[in-house]
Amino acid sequence: MTPHLTASTWRHVAAIVLLAALVRVHAASRLECVSRDGVHFVEFAKQLAADPVAAMKGTSKQPGYSYSLLGAMRLLGGDSTSNDPTLWLRAGQMVSVIGGVAACVLIYFLTRRLFEPMLAGIAGLFSALWPQGAELSGDVLSDMPHLALYLAALLAGLRALEHTDCMRRMTGWAAACGALAGAAYWLRQEALGIEGAMFTCLLHAASRGKRLRVILAMVTLTVAFGLVSSPPSLITGNIMPNKNLGDLLFGEPAVSASPNGSLGAFILAEWLPWHKAPARMADAWGASGQYILSTLVVIGLFLRSAPRARTTGAALVGMAIGLQLAAVLLRVKAYGEISSRYMVIPAALTIPWAAAGFATLVSLIAARRPLRRASTIVAIAIVVALAPLAWFCSRPINADKACLREAGQWLAQNAGSDDVIMAHDRLEQLMFYAGSFEGSPRWLAVGASGSPDAPLTPPALLKELRATLAARRPRWVIDATHTRRWSDADDAAFFLELHGGAMPLREVKRFSTDKHDVFVFEANR
C-alpha cells in the first residue's frame, strides 16, 4: 500500500521546497554567461510575439519554454520588444528555478510511491542538491520545466496503473497523464517517452484480463495527449517539428563532424560517432550527480539487502528510462551529436534508488557499531554524502564563457547606439549582453568558418573579412578563439594574421578565460 499524506509529509515538502529554492536561486546568481541555447530561446520568444505561425514554421524548436519566457517578462514588467539582457535573463531563470524546485518535490512524491516515506525524504534532499539539476535551473534552459511536467505525467500514469480495478479512476488518471505529457511535449519531445512507457505497461495489464479498461485508458491517454500537444504540429505540418522520424529510425549513421580543436567546449552538444554513444551516456549519467548519486544507485539496485521498489512503479520508471536511452542512441546515430542534457531524465528517475542505496549503506555501517553510536553514524553519513553535492551546486555556471559576457557588457557601455558591430554568428552570447539579437541592424553577422560540410580556411575567411570591412565599414569587430569549426592550428594562424597588421583593425580590449580569448577591435581607424 502507498502511504497516505500526513502533516509530516507536508513538512517534508516544505523543507525540500525551501532547500531546493535556496540552492537554485544561488545557482542562478552564479551564472557567468547565458548558454547559447538560452539566447536562442530568447530570440524565439521575440519571434513568437511578433508572428507565432511564421516563428514556429521557421525553427525546429518547441515553443513552450519561449512562451513561458514571454509570460515571465510580463510579470517582471517587460515585453517582447525589450533588448535588456538582464530582464530576459531574470525571466528565463525564474521559469527554470520554478521548474527545478517543482521537479524536486515530484521526485519526493515519486519515491514515496516506489518505496517508503523515509526514503522519499532522502530522495528529496538528493534532488535538492543534485548538481546538474541546480546548474540547469540557474540557466535559461527548458530542461527543468520540462522535467517537472514529465515527472507529473509519470506520477499520474502510475496512479492510473495502480487503479486498474476502477475504470473511472484509471481513465481519469490516464487523461491527466496524457494532458501533462502533452504539456511537457510543448517544451521538449522526450515527453513522447511517457506515452510509450504507459502503453507498454497498459498492455501488460491487459494480459491480466482487464482489456476493456485498458483499451479505454489507452484511448483516453492518446486523446488527451493529442489535444494538448497537437497545436505546434498542426501549425508546422510536422508530427515531430524538431526531428525527422524517418532519419531517427531508418537513416544512415551520421558521420561525426568533430573538429580537431575545442569547438566542443563552446557548444552544448558534442559531436560523437554513434558507436561511442553508450559509454558517453553512462559517463554523462554518472557526472550528473558527480558520480556520488550514481554510485548510490548501483548499491540500491544490486545489493541484496537494499529495499525493493514496488513492482508497478519500478516497471513504469524502468520503461521510461529505457525509451529515453533508446531515443538518445537514435539521435546520436542520426545526427552525430550528444549532450549531457540528454541524460537528465535517467538521472532524475534514478534518484529514488540513490536514496535506497544510501539508506542501505548507512544501515550496514550502523549495524556494526553500538546502538548508542548509530545516530552519530547516520549524521556523519549524511554530511559525507551531502557536503560534496552542496559544494558542486555552488560552483560558477559556464565560467569558461565569462569573457563573452564581459565583452558584451563592455560593448553595451562603450559602443554607440548606432555603431555597427561585426561578429560571427557563434557569438550570440556576447551579442546578447551587448543588447543585440539575430536580425538586429547593429549586428553584422559575418565571419563564420562555413558549414561543417564546406568549412572555410583561414586565408579565405580573412579575404572575406577584408571585403566586408571595406564595403560595410563597421565601427567594431569582435572575435573569439576556439569558436569555429576548425583545428587549433588553423585557429592560431587566423588570429596571428588578424593581429599582424594586414587588417585595418586596432585592438582595444581583450577578455580571457582558460578556454577563450575575446578580442574587441576598432575597425577602419
N, C-alpha and C positions, 0 to 999 in steps of 0.2 A: 504493500500500500504506500502511496505517496503521502508524505507528512502534510498535515493541514497548516495553513498560515496562522501564525500566532503573533502576539505582541513582540516576542523575541525576534521573529522573522523580520518585522519592520524595523526593529532596532539595528539588526544586521544590515539591512538595505540602506538605512540612513548612514551608517558608518562607511559602507562601501561607496556610496554617493559622495560623501564628504572627502574621503581619501582620494578617490578617482578624480574628482574635480580639482583638488589641490594639485595633484600630480600633473594633470593635463593643462591646467592654466599655467603652471610653472613651465611645462614643456613649450607652450605657445610663446612664453616670454623669452625662451632660449632659441627661438628660430632665427638663425643668422641670415638665411636667404630663402625666399619662397622657391618652391620647386618649379621646374619647367611646366609640369602638368598643372600646377596651381595657376600659373599665368594663363595657360590655355583655357582653364575653366572660367577665369575672369573674362577673357576675350569672348568666349562662347556666351556667357551671360549677357554681355553688352549686345551681341548679335541677336540673341533671343528676344531681348527687349525691343529691338528695332524691327525685326521681321522674323518671327518664330518659325514660320514654314520654310523660308529660304535658309535660315540658320541650320535647321535640322537636316535639310537636304544637302547642305554643303559641308557636312562634317560626319565623322564616324563615331562621335562621342554620344553617350547617353545624356539626355538633357536634365535629369533630375537634380543633380548637385548644383548645376549652374542656376536653375530656377530657385533653389534654396538660397543661393547667394543673393539673388535679387530680393528675396523676402527679407534676408538678414540686413541688406543695405537699407531697406525701408525702415526697419526697426532702429537702425543706427542714425537715421536722419539723412541718408544719402540717396542717390538714384543711379540709374544705369548710365547716365551721361558723365558721371564723375570719373576723373582720371587720378584721383587721390589714391596712391598706393596703400597708405596706412589704413584708409577706410575699407578698401577692398580686402586687405589682409585681415583686419579685425572681423569683417563679416564672414570670411571663409573659415577663420579659426573658431569663431563662435559656433558655426554649424558642425565643424569637426569635433570640437570639445564636447558638445552635447551628444553627438553620436557615440563618442568614445566612452562617456560616462554611462550612457544607456546600455552599451554593449557589456560593460562590467556587471551591471545589475542583471542583465539577461543571462550572462554566464553563471551567475549565482543561482538563478532560478532553474537553469538547465541542470546544474549539478544537483540541486535538490530532487529533481525528478529522476536523475540517474542513480544517485547514491543516498546520502542522508544529510540532515541539516548541518552537522559539524563539518563535513567535507565541503559543503556549499560555502560555509564561511571562509574556509581556507582558499577555495577557488576564487571567491570574491576578492580576497587580499591579493592573490597572484594576478588576477586580471587587472586590478587597480595599479599594480606595479609591473605590468607586462611592458617591457621596454619598447617593442615595436608598436604596440598599441598607443603608448604615450607619444612616440615620435610622429606617428601618422595623425594623431589628434592635434598636434601642435602645428601642422602644416595646412595648406589649402588643398585638401585632397578628399576624394569621395569614399575612401576605404572604410572609415569608421561609421559614418551614417549608413552606408550600405550594410556593414556587418550587423549593426543594431537591428535593421529591418530583417535581415537574413535570419538572425537568431530568434526574433519574434515569430517569424513564419515557421521556423523549425519547432519552436515550442508549441505553436498552435497545431502543427501537424502531428506532434507527439500526443497531444491531447485527443486528437481525432482517432489515432491508433489505439489509445487507451480506452476509448468508448465504443468499441465495435459492437457491444451488446445493446447500444441505444442509438437508433437511427437518427433521431433528432439531434443529439449531441454530436454524433460522428459527422454528420453533414454540416452542422453549424461550425464546428472547428475546422473542417476541411475548407469551407468557404473563407473563413478567417485566414487560414494558411495561404490559400490561393491569392487573396487580396493583398496580404502582406508581401508575399513573394513578387507579385506584380509591382508593388510599390518599390521593392528593392531592385527590380529589373530596370526601373527608371534611372537608377544610379549606376549599376554595373550588371553585366549579363551573366555573372556567376550565379545569379538568383535562379537560373534555369535548373541548377543542380538540385534545388529543393523539390521541384516538380518531379524530376527523375527519381530522387530518393523516395518520395512519397508514393509514386506509382509502384515502385518495386516492393515496398513494404505493404501496400494495399493488396497487391497481387498475392503476396504471401498470406495475408489474412483471408483472401478469397479461397485459398486452397483449404481452409479450415471450415468451409461450409457456410460462409456469410456473403455469398456472391451478390445478392441484390443490394445489400447495404454498401458493399464495396464499390459496385458499379455506380451507385448514386453518389457516393463520396467522390469518386474519380471525376464524374461529370461536374459536380459542384466545384471541385478544386480547379478543374480546367476552365470552366466558365468564369469563375471569379478571377483567376489569373489573367485570362484573356481580356476581360472587361477593363481591368486596371492597367495592364501593360501595353495594350494594343495601340493607343494614340500615336506614339512615335513611329511605330512600324507602319501604320496606315498613312502617316504623313510622308514618310520617306519611300514607301513602296517596297521595303525590305523587311523580312521577318527578323533578321539579325543585322541591324544597321552597322554594327561595329565589327562584324566578322563575316566571312563568306563561308557558309556551312559546307558547301562543296569542297572548298580548299581545306577546311579543317578535317573532313572525313576522308577525302579521296585524293587530295592534292599531293604532288610530289614533294619530298622533303626539301625544305629551303636550304640554300647554301649560305653559310654564315658570311656576313659582310663585315666581320670584325676587323677593325684597323689594327695595325701593329702598335699604335700609340695608345693614349689613355682616354680616348673618347668615351669608353665605357664608364669612366668615373664621372663624366659630365652629364650623362643622361640616366633616367631611371631604369630603362630596360637595357639588358646586356645581351649582345649578340652571342649565340651559342649553338653549336651543332646539336641536332636533336638527340643523338645517341649519348650525349653527356648530360642530358636533362635530369635523369633520375638522381644522380649524385648531387647535382646543383640544387635540386629541390629539397633533398634531405638536409643539405647544409643550410639552406635558407630557413627551413623549418626549425632547425636547432638554433640558428642565430637569432631567430625571432625572440626567443627568451634567453638569449646569451648562454645557451646550452645548459642552463640551470633547470628550466622548466622541462626541456626535452629529456634530460636525464631522469627527472622525477616521473615523467610519463612512462618511460621504459620500465621503471620499477613498478609503477602502478599497473601496467599491463601484464608483466611477465612474472612478477614474484607471486608465488602461490598463496602467501598469506595476505596479499593485498585484497581489499574489498572488491567484489564483483558488481559491475553496473547492472541495472535492471535490463532484461533482455530486449524489450521493445525499444527503449530509448537507445541502447547501445547499437542495435541494428540500424536504426534511422540515422544516427550520427555517423556510424561507420560507412553507410552507403553514401551520405553526403560528402564525406571526406574522399571516398573512392572516386566519385564522379568529378570532384574538383581536381584531383590529381590527374585523372584522365583528360580533363579539359586543358590543363596546363601542358601535358605532353602533346596533345594535338596542336595547341597553339605554337609550341616550340617547333614541332615538325613542319607546320605550315608557314610560319613567319620567321623562324630562326631567331627568336628573341625570348628572353626570360627576365623576370624581375622578382626581387624578394617579396614584393607586394602580392604576387600571385599565391603565396603560401599563407596569407593572413587567415583565411578561413580554416585550413587544417590546424594552424597554430592555436586559434581561439577554441576550436571544438575539442582539442585535446587537453585544455587546461583542467577540466574535471578530473582527468586521470593523473595529472600532475599533483592535484590535491590528494588523491588516493595514494599515490606513491610517497608523498611527504608524510602522511599520517602513518603509513606502514613503516617507513624508515624510523620515524620517531618512536613508534611503539616497540620496534625491535631493539632499539638502543635503550629505551627506558626499562624494558624487561630484564636487562642485565644489571640494573642498578637498584639500590634500595628504594622502597616506595617513597620515602621522605624526600628523595632527591629527584623524583620523576618530574615534578613541576618545574624544577630548575632546568632539567634537561630539555623539556619542551620549550621553555622560554629561550634557551640558548639556540636550539634548532631553528626557531622562528627567526631570530636575529640573523643567524648564519645564512638562511635562505633569502630573507627579505632585504637585508642590507645591501648586497651586491645589486639586486634588482633595482632598489631605490637609487643607487649611485648611477646605474646605466640610464635610468629615466631622467636624471638631472643633467646629462651631457648636452652640449650645444647641438642643434639640429642643422645639418647642411653647413657645417663650419668651414669646409673647404671651398664653399661658394661665397663666403662673406665678402670677398673682393668685388664680386658682381654687384652686391648691394651697395657697398661703399662707393664704387664708381658711379652707379646710377644716382645715388643721393648727391654726390658731388656735382653731377650734371644738372640735377634739379635746382641746385643752389646757384650755379655759376653760368649755365647756358641761358641765353636769351629766349624769350617765349617764341620767337620766330626763327631761331637758329635751327638749321638742318643738321641732323646728326646721322652720320653714315656708320652703320653697324650691321654685321651679317645676321641672318635670321635665327641663329642659335644663341643669340644674346638677348632673348626675350626677358629673362630675369632682370638683367641690367636695365633694359629699357622700361620695364615695369616700374622700377624705383625712380627712373627719370620722368615718369608720368606720361609715357608714350606706349601705345599698343599697336597691334597689327593694323595697317591701313592709315596710321596717323601721318599727316603731311610732314611732320617734323622728322620722321624716321625713314631714312633712305636705306632700305634693307637690301644691301648688296654686299658681296664679298664672301659668300659661302664657297665651299670647295666642291660644289657639284653634287650629283646624286651618287648613291653607293655604286650604281652600275656604270656611271661615267664621271669619275672624280677628276677635278682639275688639278694640274700640277702647280707648284708654287710659281714658276715663271708665267704660266698662263693666267693665274689669278692676279699676279702683280700687274700684268698688262691690262687686265680688265679694270683694276682699281685705278690705274693712271688715267684711263679713258673716262671713267666715271667722275673722277676728281676734276678733270678739265671741263667736262660737259655740264655737270650738275653743281659744282662748286659748293660743297657742304662746308659748314663752319667747323664741325668737329668730326673726327674719325676715331672710332673706338674699336679695339681689337683685343683678343684674349688668347693666350696659349692653350693648347690642348682642347680646342673646341671644334675641330674639324675632322672630317673622315680621312685622315691620312696619318702617316707614321710620325714618330717623334723626330726622325731625321728631317723629313720634309717640313715639319712644323718649325724646327730650329732654323732651317735655311730660309724659310719665308720671313721670319721675324728679324733675321740678320739683314736681309735685303730691305725690310721695312724701316730699319734704323740706319741703313747705310748711306743715306743721303740721296738715293736715287728717286725718292718720292718727295713731293712738296709738303712734307709734314714736319711739325715741330712737337716733340714730346712735352706735354705739360704736366702730366700726373701719371703715377703708377700705383696700382693697388695689387697686393700679392697675398697668396696663401701658399701652403705647401704644394698644392697641385696646379694652381693657375696664377698667371700674371696678367693683369688687365692694364692696357696702355691707353691713355687719353691723349690724342694728338690734336693740335690745332692745324687746320688744313689751309693751303694756299696763302700762307702768311710769310 
